């Protein structure tokens, strides 16, 4: 049996761009975390996108990729396209969604610095966001990259790759409830990007992520 609550089991999980709240809840429950880098890039996933809440509903932010979303390169080799100024568009959307959030001013500079770094590879951008959030949220586990691809893992290893997807992310029942910026207009939206929880709850985010599965 996987003893997740005791943080004993190793975790294998996909790389996400400002991953969902439940993605970070999962990370918070393991002491040995490996991010998959040798899988083939999976389209229709959170590897290059995140969901935020605006005044008119949920907004998806996608990092454009060279060769498009249909590529079959390894995740570690997927390059970001800079043919347009997507970083500015992402930032403007984030600012529009969260400028009124209680803790936006505390974290805005950190997020903008991540976006303006202009990483070559998607994995490097995702790892930069993950490492920044690990520090901000005080996630205790050690994070590394996988050394090889395994289709299946033995008993005792928690394989959570591709379990949180755009098609099912709001079906999660374990997402914490908190006050969102536009909740009075669009209702509560569960399991958005971790940015939503961070901007709305600030330091309390860490404790909200400590709920075990």
C-alpha positions as CSV (number, residue, x, y, z in Angstrom):
1,X,0.0,0.0,0.0
2,X,1.2,3.5,-0.8
3,X,1.6,5.5,2.4
4,X,1.0,8.9,0.9
5,X,0.0,10.6,4.2
6,X,3.4,9.7,5.6
7,X,5.2,11.1,2.6
8,X,7.1,7.8,2.2
9,X,6.3,6.9,-1.4
10,X,8.1,8.3,-4.4
11,X,5.9,10.3,-6.8
12,X,6.2,10.4,-10.6
13,X,4.2,13.3,-12.1
14,X,4.0,15.3,-15.3
15,X,5.3,18.8,-15.7
16,X,2.7,21.6,-15.6
17,X,2.8,25.3,-16.4
18,X,1.6,27.0,-13.2
19,X,-0.1,23.8,-12.4
20,X,-3.5,23.3,-10.8
21,X,-4.3,23.5,-7.1
22,X,-4.7,19.8,-6.8
23,X,-1.4,19.3,-8.7
24,X,0.3,21.2,-5.9
25,X,-1.7,19.4,-3.2
26,X,-0.3,16.1,-4.6
27,X,3.3,17.5,-4.5
28,X,2.8,18.6,-0.9
29,X,2.1,15.0,0.1
30,X,5.4,13.4,-1.1
31,X,9.0,13.8,0.0
32,X,10.5,12.3,-3.2
33,X,9.1,14.0,-6.3
34,X,10.3,13.2,-9.9
35,X,9.0,15.2,-12.8
36,X,8.6,13.2,-16.0
37,X,10.9,14.5,-18.8
38,X,11.3,11.5,-21.1
39,X,7.6,11.1,-22.1
40,X,6.4,12.1,-25.5
41,X,4.8,15.5,-25.3
42,X,1.1,15.2,-24.6
43,X,-1.3,17.6,-26.3
44,X,-4.5,18.7,-24.6
45,X,-2.8,18.8,-21.2
46,X,-1.6,21.3,-18.6
47,X,2.0,20.9,-19.8
48,X,1.8,24.2,-21.6
49,X,-1.3,25.8,-20.3
50,X,-3.1,26.9,-17.1
51,X,-6.6,28.1,-16.2
52,X,-7.3,31.4,-14.4
53,X,-10.6,33.1,-13.5
54,X,-11.7,36.4,-15.1
55,X,-14.9,38.5,-14.8
56,X,-16.5,36.6,-17.7
57,X,-15.4,33.1,-16.7
58,X,-12.5,30.8,-16.8
59,X,-9.6,31.8,-19.2
60,X,-7.0,29.4,-20.6
61,X,-3.5,30.6,-21.0
62,X,-1.4,28.5,-23.5
63,X,2.4,28.7,-24.1
64,X,2.9,28.5,-27.9
65,X,5.3,25.8,-29.0
66,X,7.5,25.5,-32.0
67,X,6.1,23.0,-34.6
68,X,2.7,23.4,-32.9
69,X,0.9,21.3,-30.3
70,X,0.9,18.1,-32.4
71,X,4.6,17.5,-32.1
72,X,5.8,14.1,-30.7
73,X,9.2,15.2,-29.3
74,X,10.2,14.2,-25.8
75,X,9.0,16.6,-23.2
76,X,12.5,17.7,-22.4
77,X,13.1,18.7,-26.1
78,X,9.9,20.8,-26.6
79,X,10.8,24.4,-27.5
80,X,8.8,27.5,-26.8
81,X,7.8,29.7,-29.7
82,X,8.4,33.4,-29.4
83,X,7.0,34.5,-32.7
84,X,4.5,36.6,-30.8
85,X,4.6,38.3,-27.4
86,X,2.7,35.7,-25.5
87,X,4.4,36.6,-22.2
88,X,3.0,40.1,-22.3
89,X,-0.5,38.7,-23.2
90,X,-0.3,36.2,-20.3
91,X,0.8,38.9,-17.9
92,X,-2.0,41.3,-19.0
93,X,-4.5,38.5,-18.5
94,X,-3.2,37.6,-15.1
95,X,-3.1,41.3,-14.1
96,X,-6.7,41.8,-15.3
97,X,-7.9,38.7,-13.4
98,X,-6.1,39.3,-10.1
99,X,-5.2,43.0,-9.7
100,X,-8.0,43.2,-7.1
101,X,-6.9,40.0,-5.3
102,X,-5.8,40.5,-1.7
103,X,-2.2,39.2,-2.2
104,X,-1.6,40.1,-5.8
105,X,0.9,42.8,-4.9
106,X,3.0,40.4,-2.8
107,X,3.6,37.9,-5.7
108,X,3.2,39.9,-8.9
109,X,6.9,40.6,-9.3
110,X,7.9,37.0,-8.9
111,X,5.4,35.8,-11.5
112,X,6.4,38.5,-14.0
113,X,10.1,37.6,-13.6
114,X,9.3,34.0,-14.5
115,X,7.4,35.1,-17.6
116,X,10.1,37.4,-18.9
117,X,13.0,34.9,-18.6
118,X,12.4,33.7,-22.1
119,X,13.4,30.1,-21.5
120,X,14.1,28.0,-24.7
121,X,12.5,24.8,-23.5
122,X,9.0,24.3,-22.1
123,X,10.4,22.0,-19.4
124,X,12.8,24.7,-18.2
125,X,10.0,27.2,-17.9
126,X,7.8,24.8,-16.0
127,X,10.7,23.9,-13.7
128,X,11.4,27.5,-13.0
129,X,7.7,28.1,-12.0
130,X,7.7,24.9,-9.9
131,X,10.9,25.8,-8.1
132,X,9.7,29.4,-7.4
133,X,6.4,28.0,-6.1
134,X,8.1,25.3,-4.0
135,X,9.9,28.1,-2.2
136,X,6.9,30.4,-1.8
137,X,4.6,27.6,-0.7
138,X,7.2,25.8,1.4
139,X,6.7,22.5,-0.3
140,X,8.9,20.1,1.7
141,X,9.7,17.4,-0.9
142,X,12.9,17.0,-2.9
143,X,12.2,17.6,-6.6
144,X,14.2,16.1,-9.5
145,X,13.7,15.0,-13.1
146,X,13.2,11.4,-14.2
147,X,16.3,9.6,-15.6
148,X,14.4,7.3,-18.0
149,X,10.9,6.7,-19.3
150,X,8.9,3.8,-17.8
151,X,5.4,3.1,-19.1
152,X,4.4,1.6,-15.7
153,X,6.0,1.7,-12.3
154,X,6.1,-1.0,-9.6
155,X,3.9,-1.1,-6.6
156,X,5.0,1.5,-4.0
157,X,5.6,4.3,-6.6
158,X,2.8,6.8,-7.0
159,X,2.4,7.4,-10.7
160,X,0.2,10.5,-11.2
161,X,1.2,11.4,-14.7
162,X,-1.7,12.7,-16.8
163,X,-4.3,12.4,-14.1
164,X,-5.2,16.1,-14.0
165,X,-6.2,17.2,-17.5
166,X,-8.2,20.1,-19.0
167,X,-11.1,17.7,-19.7
168,X,-11.5,16.7,-16.0
169,X,-9.7,19.1,-13.8
170,X,-12.9,20.7,-12.3
171,X,-14.3,17.3,-11.4
172,X,-11.9,17.1,-8.4
173,X,-13.7,16.8,-5.1
174,X,-10.7,17.6,-2.9
175,X,-10.0,21.2,-4.0
176,X,-10.1,23.7,-1.0
177,X,-12.9,26.3,-0.9
178,X,-11.9,29.9,-0.6
179,X,-13.1,33.4,-1.7
180,X,-12.3,34.1,-5.4
181,X,-12.1,37.6,-7.0
182,X,-15.1,37.1,-9.4
183,X,-17.0,34.5,-7.4
184,X,-20.0,36.8,-7.2
185,X,-20.2,36.9,-11.0
186,X,-19.2,33.5,-12.2
187,X,-19.5,31.3,-9.1
188,X,-16.7,29.4,-7.4
189,X,-14.4,27.7,-9.9
190,X,-12.5,24.8,-8.4
191,X,-9.0,23.6,-9.2
192,X,-7.7,26.5,-11.2
193,X,-4.1,27.4,-11.6
194,X,-2.2,27.6,-8.2
195,X,-1.9,31.3,-9.0
196,X,-5.6,31.8,-8.2
197,X,-5.2,30.3,-4.8
198,X,-1.9,32.2,-4.1
199,X,-3.2,35.6,-5.2
200,X,-6.5,35.1,-3.2
201,X,-5.1,33.5,0.0
202,X,-1.4,34.4,0.2
203,X,0.4,32.7,3.1
204,X,-2.6,30.7,3.9
205,X,-2.1,28.8,0.7
206,X,0.4,26.5,2.3
207,X,-2.0,25.3,5.0
208,X,-4.8,24.8,2.4
209,X,-2.5,22.5,0.4
210,X,-1.8,20.3,3.4
211,X,-5.1,18.3,3.1
212,X,-4.2,14.7,2.6
213,X,-5.8,12.3,0.1
